[in-house]
Amino acid sequence: MNFVLASQSPARLATLRRAGLDPQVIVSGVEEDGIEAETPGELATELATLKCRAVAPEYPEAFVLGCDSVLEFDGQALGKPGDADTARERWYAMRGNAGVLHTGHCLRLGEDEVVRHAATRVHFAHVTDEEIEAYIATGEPLAVAGAFTIDGLGAAFVTRIDGDHHNVIGVSVPVLRDMVHDLGGSWTDLWTPPAILP
């Protein structure tokens, strides 16, 4: 059975491939700015749902997954910083503290849809000003939710994770497995023979 990922995130794609899937990537084109919700978790879920619904009608016989991640820190919902000044300001605040990474998941198969939310607490190291500047200079934190990764250069700046680490990368594989089952599918039937995976 086909699987479509309605996200341009290389980290999500890599996570799903490591879990045995080989999704077709279709970027939703949903504009994230201006979308509002009561809580960071609801915002992540709303964005994931919009992405999924934008793509799903073209693939009625496939599982279509939309995801979006938001970092909740100090009562604020933080998406991608987009520029160096914003990333720097966030890291000055986050270092030595903790936040909650929320990922919304929306999975559709035909007319049926399942929506889930997952949250993981992330603890940040006491990074130095020099480390922050070096990290920003790589460009990595500018284009990811919360201005950090755990599967790239930012991994050294995260000291602990309470919860599913896949969720911090952008898709909770255990949550997704449950969603597939809720839609009447079998997780292992979605596995692609390892020989054809890159």
Summary of the structure (lengths in Angstrom):
residues: 198
radius of gyration: 16.8
end to end distance: 19.1
largest distance: 51.1
contacts: 665
relative contact order: 0.18
helix: 42%
strand: 25%
